[in-house]
Amino acid sequence: MIDPITALAGIQSAISMVKKAAGVAQDLSSLAPMIAKLFDAKSVATKAMLQAKQSGKGSNMGTALQIEMAIDEANRFEESLKLLFMQSGRIDVWQKIKARQAEMDLADAKEISALKK
């Protein structure tokens, strides 16, 4: 089982790191490693949230809700990243990033489905 507290800290840290970097980045390509970490942290957090909800422990449920809120914040922040790519004329790069994320999400969905069984 993924530790939900660690997953929550990971996604919060990744969001904060990308926000700071996006504010000072002179080149969108310099954000790539941090955006990757954000997507990875979001994936781990999603798995941790689902596991925490399935555990039935009250303390895990509270953490699961916090993770869910952090994932929502990450989703909203992704929209601002999308705007950065649009403004720089690099929407094609953003679309490739999102396509890769969709592939990761599909793999995660299969893994989560296997966990539920």
PyMOL CGO cylinders between C-alpha atoms (Angstrom):
from pymol import cmd
from pymol.cgo import CYLINDER

trace = [
    CYLINDER, 0.00, 0.00, 0.00, 1.19, 3.49, -0.85, 0.3, 1, 1, 1, 1, 1, 1,
    CYLINDER, 1.19, 3.49, -0.85, 1.50, 5.70, 2.19, 0.3, 1, 1, 1, 1, 1, 1,
    CYLINDER, 1.50, 5.70, 2.19, -1.24, 8.33, 1.73, 0.3, 1, 1, 1, 1, 1, 1,
    CYLINDER, -1.24, 8.33, 1.73, 0.57, 10.98, 3.79, 0.3, 1, 1, 1, 1, 1, 1,
    CYLINDER, 0.57, 10.98, 3.79, 3.70, 10.61, 1.66, 0.3, 1, 1, 1, 1, 1, 1,
    CYLINDER, 3.70, 10.61, 1.66, 1.61, 10.73, -1.54, 0.3, 1, 1, 1, 1, 1, 1,
    CYLINDER, 1.61, 10.73, -1.54, -0.14, 13.88, -0.34, 0.3, 1, 1, 1, 1, 1, 1,
    CYLINDER, -0.14, 13.88, -0.34, 3.17, 15.55, 0.50, 0.3, 1, 1, 1, 1, 1, 1,
    CYLINDER, 3.17, 15.55, 0.50, 4.54, 14.50, -2.88, 0.3, 1, 1, 1, 1, 1, 1,
    CYLINDER, 4.54, 14.50, -2.88, 1.75, 16.03, -4.94, 0.3, 1, 1, 1, 1, 1, 1,
    CYLINDER, 1.75, 16.03, -4.94, 1.71, 19.21, -2.86, 0.3, 1, 1, 1, 1, 1, 1,
    CYLINDER, 1.71, 19.21, -2.86, 5.47, 19.56, -3.27, 0.3, 1, 1, 1, 1, 1, 1,
    CYLINDER, 5.47, 19.56, -3.27, 5.29, 18.92, -7.02, 0.3, 1, 1, 1, 1, 1, 1,
    CYLINDER, 5.29, 18.92, -7.02, 2.56, 21.54, -7.50, 0.3, 1, 1, 1, 1, 1, 1,
    CYLINDER, 2.56, 21.54, -7.50, 4.52, 24.10, -5.49, 0.3, 1, 1, 1, 1, 1, 1,
    CYLINDER, 4.52, 24.10, -5.49, 7.74, 23.35, -7.37, 0.3, 1, 1, 1, 1, 1, 1,
    CYLINDER, 7.74, 23.35, -7.37, 6.14, 23.74, -10.83, 0.3, 1, 1, 1, 1, 1, 1,
    CYLINDER, 6.14, 23.74, -10.83, 4.33, 26.93, -9.81, 0.3, 1, 1, 1, 1, 1, 1,
    CYLINDER, 4.33, 26.93, -9.81, 7.57, 28.51, -8.63, 0.3, 1, 1, 1, 1, 1, 1,
    CYLINDER, 7.57, 28.51, -8.63, 9.48, 27.39, -11.69, 0.3, 1, 1, 1, 1, 1, 1,
    CYLINDER, 9.48, 27.39, -11.69, 6.75, 28.55, -14.07, 0.3, 1, 1, 1, 1, 1, 1,
    CYLINDER, 6.75, 28.55, -14.07, 6.95, 32.01, -12.53, 0.3, 1, 1, 1, 1, 1, 1,
    CYLINDER, 6.95, 32.01, -12.53, 10.64, 32.41, -13.33, 0.3, 1, 1, 1, 1, 1, 1,
    CYLINDER, 10.64, 32.41, -13.33, 11.18, 30.13, -16.32, 0.3, 1, 1, 1, 1, 1, 1,
    CYLINDER, 11.18, 30.13, -16.32, 12.49, 31.83, -19.42, 0.3, 1, 1, 1, 1, 1, 1,
    CYLINDER, 12.49, 31.83, -19.42, 11.97, 28.74, -21.54, 0.3, 1, 1, 1, 1, 1, 1,
    CYLINDER, 11.97, 28.74, -21.54, 9.12, 26.24, -21.33, 0.3, 1, 1, 1, 1, 1, 1,
    CYLINDER, 9.12, 26.24, -21.33, 11.47, 23.36, -22.03, 0.3, 1, 1, 1, 1, 1, 1,
    CYLINDER, 11.47, 23.36, -22.03, 13.12, 24.00, -18.67, 0.3, 1, 1, 1, 1, 1, 1,
    CYLINDER, 13.12, 24.00, -18.67, 9.80, 23.10, -17.03, 0.3, 1, 1, 1, 1, 1, 1,
    CYLINDER, 9.80, 23.10, -17.03, 9.69, 19.63, -18.58, 0.3, 1, 1, 1, 1, 1, 1,
    CYLINDER, 9.69, 19.63, -18.58, 11.34, 17.71, -15.71, 0.3, 1, 1, 1, 1, 1, 1,
    CYLINDER, 11.34, 17.71, -15.71, 9.12, 19.40, -13.14, 0.3, 1, 1, 1, 1, 1, 1,
    CYLINDER, 9.12, 19.40, -13.14, 5.95, 18.85, -15.16, 0.3, 1, 1, 1, 1, 1, 1,
    CYLINDER, 5.95, 18.85, -15.16, 6.91, 15.16, -15.39, 0.3, 1, 1, 1, 1, 1, 1,
    CYLINDER, 6.91, 15.16, -15.39, 7.32, 15.05, -11.61, 0.3, 1, 1, 1, 1, 1, 1,
    CYLINDER, 7.32, 15.05, -11.61, 3.90, 16.66, -11.22, 0.3, 1, 1, 1, 1, 1, 1,
    CYLINDER, 3.90, 16.66, -11.22, 2.25, 14.02, -13.40, 0.3, 1, 1, 1, 1, 1, 1,
    CYLINDER, 2.25, 14.02, -13.40, 4.12, 11.24, -11.58, 0.3, 1, 1, 1, 1, 1, 1,
    CYLINDER, 4.12, 11.24, -11.58, 3.10, 12.63, -8.19, 0.3, 1, 1, 1, 1, 1, 1,
    CYLINDER, 3.10, 12.63, -8.19, -0.49, 12.95, -9.37, 0.3, 1, 1, 1, 1, 1, 1,
    CYLINDER, -0.49, 12.95, -9.37, -0.48, 9.30, -10.47, 0.3, 1, 1, 1, 1, 1, 1,
    CYLINDER, -0.48, 9.30, -10.47, 0.94, 8.08, -7.15, 0.3, 1, 1, 1, 1, 1, 1,
    CYLINDER, 0.94, 8.08, -7.15, -1.50, 10.28, -5.23, 0.3, 1, 1, 1, 1, 1, 1,
    CYLINDER, -1.50, 10.28, -5.23, -4.46, 8.90, -7.18, 0.3, 1, 1, 1, 1, 1, 1,
    CYLINDER, -4.46, 8.90, -7.18, -3.44, 5.34, -6.34, 0.3, 1, 1, 1, 1, 1, 1,
    CYLINDER, -3.44, 5.34, -6.34, -2.87, 6.23, -2.69, 0.3, 1, 1, 1, 1, 1, 1,
    CYLINDER, -2.87, 6.23, -2.69, -6.23, 7.95, -2.50, 0.3, 1, 1, 1, 1, 1, 1,
    CYLINDER, -6.23, 7.95, -2.50, -8.05, 4.91, -3.85, 0.3, 1, 1, 1, 1, 1, 1,
    CYLINDER, -8.05, 4.91, -3.85, -6.18, 2.56, -1.55, 0.3, 1, 1, 1, 1, 1, 1,
    CYLINDER, -6.18, 2.56, -1.55, -6.87, 4.80, 1.44, 0.3, 1, 1, 1, 1, 1, 1,
    CYLINDER, -6.87, 4.80, 1.44, -10.59, 4.90, 0.64, 0.3, 1, 1, 1, 1, 1, 1,
    CYLINDER, -10.59, 4.90, 0.64, -10.68, 1.12, 0.31, 0.3, 1, 1, 1, 1, 1, 1,
    CYLINDER, -10.68, 1.12, 0.31, -8.91, 0.59, 3.63, 0.3, 1, 1, 1, 1, 1, 1,
    CYLINDER, -8.91, 0.59, 3.63, -11.95, 1.75, 5.57, 0.3, 1, 1, 1, 1, 1, 1,
    CYLINDER, -11.95, 1.75, 5.57, -9.78, 3.43, 8.23, 0.3, 1, 1, 1, 1, 1, 1,
    CYLINDER, -9.78, 3.43, 8.23, -11.10, 6.79, 9.35, 0.3, 1, 1, 1, 1, 1, 1,
    CYLINDER, -11.10, 6.79, 9.35, -7.70, 8.47, 9.37, 0.3, 1, 1, 1, 1, 1, 1,
    CYLINDER, -7.70, 8.47, 9.37, -7.02, 7.24, 5.85, 0.3, 1, 1, 1, 1, 1, 1,
    CYLINDER, -7.02, 7.24, 5.85, -10.37, 8.62, 4.67, 0.3, 1, 1, 1, 1, 1, 1,
    CYLINDER, -10.37, 8.62, 4.67, -9.44, 12.10, 5.84, 0.3, 1, 1, 1, 1, 1, 1,
    CYLINDER, -9.44, 12.10, 5.84, -6.12, 11.86, 4.06, 0.3, 1, 1, 1, 1, 1, 1,
    CYLINDER, -6.12, 11.86, 4.06, -7.86, 10.51, 0.95, 0.3, 1, 1, 1, 1, 1, 1,
    CYLINDER, -7.86, 10.51, 0.95, -10.05, 13.63, 0.88, 0.3, 1, 1, 1, 1, 1, 1,
    CYLINDER, -10.05, 13.63, 0.88, -6.99, 15.85, 1.22, 0.3, 1, 1, 1, 1, 1, 1,
    CYLINDER, -6.99, 15.85, 1.22, -5.34, 13.99, -1.65, 0.3, 1, 1, 1, 1, 1, 1,
    CYLINDER, -5.34, 13.99, -1.65, -8.48, 14.40, -3.74, 0.3, 1, 1, 1, 1, 1, 1,
    CYLINDER, -8.48, 14.40, -3.74, -8.38, 18.15, -3.15, 0.3, 1, 1, 1, 1, 1, 1,
    CYLINDER, -8.38, 18.15, -3.15, -4.67, 18.28, -4.06, 0.3, 1, 1, 1, 1, 1, 1,
    CYLINDER, -4.67, 18.28, -4.06, -5.39, 16.36, -7.27, 0.3, 1, 1, 1, 1, 1, 1,
    CYLINDER, -5.39, 16.36, -7.27, -8.11, 18.87, -8.09, 0.3, 1, 1, 1, 1, 1, 1,
    CYLINDER, -8.11, 18.87, -8.09, -5.64, 21.70, -7.49, 0.3, 1, 1, 1, 1, 1, 1,
    CYLINDER, -5.64, 21.70, -7.49, -3.17, 19.96, -9.81, 0.3, 1, 1, 1, 1, 1, 1,
    CYLINDER, -3.17, 19.96, -9.81, -5.85, 19.66, -12.50, 0.3, 1, 1, 1, 1, 1, 1,
    CYLINDER, -5.85, 19.66, -12.50, -6.68, 23.37, -12.23, 0.3, 1, 1, 1, 1, 1, 1,
    CYLINDER, -6.68, 23.37, -12.23, -2.98, 24.26, -12.30, 0.3, 1, 1, 1, 1, 1, 1,
    CYLINDER, -2.98, 24.26, -12.30, -2.58, 22.21, -15.47, 0.3, 1, 1, 1, 1, 1, 1,
    CYLINDER, -2.58, 22.21, -15.47, -4.98, 24.63, -17.16, 0.3, 1, 1, 1, 1, 1, 1,
    CYLINDER, -4.98, 24.63, -17.16, -2.67, 27.53, -16.35, 0.3, 1, 1, 1, 1, 1, 1,
    CYLINDER, -2.67, 27.53, -16.35, 0.26, 25.53, -17.73, 0.3, 1, 1, 1, 1, 1, 1,
    CYLINDER, 0.26, 25.53, -17.73, -1.74, 24.93, -20.88, 0.3, 1, 1, 1, 1, 1, 1,
    CYLINDER, -1.74, 24.93, -20.88, -2.18, 28.70, -21.24, 0.3, 1, 1, 1, 1, 1, 1,
    CYLINDER, -2.18, 28.70, -21.24, 1.58, 29.20, -20.91, 0.3, 1, 1, 1, 1, 1, 1,
    CYLINDER, 1.58, 29.20, -20.91, 2.15, 26.78, -23.77, 0.3, 1, 1, 1, 1, 1, 1,
    CYLINDER, 2.15, 26.78, -23.77, -0.58, 28.45, -25.83, 0.3, 1, 1, 1, 1, 1, 1,
    CYLINDER, -0.58, 28.45, -25.83, 0.84, 31.93, -25.26, 0.3, 1, 1, 1, 1, 1, 1,
    CYLINDER, 0.84, 31.93, -25.26, 4.29, 30.80, -26.32, 0.3, 1, 1, 1, 1, 1, 1,
    CYLINDER, 4.29, 30.80, -26.32, 2.93, 29.18, -29.49, 0.3, 1, 1, 1, 1, 1, 1,
    CYLINDER, 2.93, 29.18, -29.49, 3.86, 25.70, -28.28, 0.3, 1, 1, 1, 1, 1, 1,
    CYLINDER, 3.86, 25.70, -28.28, 0.40, 24.17, -27.88, 0.3, 1, 1, 1, 1, 1, 1,
    CYLINDER, 0.40, 24.17, -27.88, 1.60, 21.21, -29.95, 0.3, 1, 1, 1, 1, 1, 1,
    CYLINDER, 1.60, 21.21, -29.95, 4.08, 20.39, -27.19, 0.3, 1, 1, 1, 1, 1, 1,
    CYLINDER, 4.08, 20.39, -27.19, 1.34, 20.61, -24.57, 0.3, 1, 1, 1, 1, 1, 1,
    CYLINDER, 1.34, 20.61, -24.57, -0.82, 18.26, -26.62, 0.3, 1, 1, 1, 1, 1, 1,
    CYLINDER, -0.82, 18.26, -26.62, 2.03, 15.75, -26.76, 0.3, 1, 1, 1, 1, 1, 1,
    CYLINDER, 2.03, 15.75, -26.76, 2.49, 16.05, -23.00, 0.3, 1, 1, 1, 1, 1, 1,
    CYLINDER, 2.49, 16.05, -23.00, -1.21, 15.43, -22.44, 0.3, 1, 1, 1, 1, 1, 1,
    CYLINDER, -1.21, 15.43, -22.44, -1.19, 12.47, -24.84, 0.3, 1, 1, 1, 1, 1, 1,
    CYLINDER, -1.19, 12.47, -24.84, 1.65, 10.92, -22.85, 0.3, 1, 1, 1, 1, 1, 1,
    CYLINDER, 1.65, 10.92, -22.85, -0.23, 11.59, -19.64, 0.3, 1, 1, 1, 1, 1, 1,
    CYLINDER, -0.23, 11.59, -19.64, -3.28, 9.84, -21.09, 0.3, 1, 1, 1, 1, 1, 1,
    CYLINDER, -3.28, 9.84, -21.09, -1.12, 6.80, -21.81, 0.3, 1, 1, 1, 1, 1, 1,
    CYLINDER, -1.12, 6.80, -21.81, 0.11, 6.85, -18.21, 0.3, 1, 1, 1, 1, 1, 1,
    CYLINDER, 0.11, 6.85, -18.21, -3.45, 7.23, -16.93, 0.3, 1, 1, 1, 1, 1, 1,
    CYLINDER, -3.45, 7.23, -16.93, -4.56, 4.22, -18.96, 0.3, 1, 1, 1, 1, 1, 1,
    CYLINDER, -4.56, 4.22, -18.96, -1.75, 2.11, -17.51, 0.3, 1, 1, 1, 1, 1, 1,
    CYLINDER, -1.75, 2.11, -17.51, -2.67, 3.37, -14.03, 0.3, 1, 1, 1, 1, 1, 1,
    CYLINDER, -2.67, 3.37, -14.03, -6.33, 2.54, -14.58, 0.3, 1, 1, 1, 1, 1, 1,
    CYLINDER, -6.33, 2.54, -14.58, -5.38, -1.03, -15.46, 0.3, 1, 1, 1, 1, 1, 1,
    CYLINDER, -5.38, -1.03, -15.46, -3.22, -1.26, -12.36, 0.3, 1, 1, 1, 1, 1, 1,
    CYLINDER, -3.22, -1.26, -12.36, -5.97, 0.20, -10.16, 0.3, 1, 1, 1, 1, 1, 1,
    CYLINDER, -5.97, 0.20, -10.16, -8.47, -2.23, -11.63, 0.3, 1, 1, 1, 1, 1, 1,
    CYLINDER, -8.47, -2.23, -11.63, -6.14, -5.10, -10.76, 0.3, 1, 1, 1, 1, 1, 1,
    CYLINDER, -6.14, -5.10, -10.76, -5.80, -3.74, -7.19, 0.3, 1, 1, 1, 1, 1, 1,
    CYLINDER, -5.80, -3.74, -7.19, -9.58, -3.67, -6.78, 0.3, 1, 1, 1, 1, 1, 1,
    CYLINDER, -9.58, -3.67, -6.78, -9.79, -7.34, -7.73, 0.3, 1, 1, 1, 1, 1, 1,
]
cmd.load_cgo(trace, "trace")
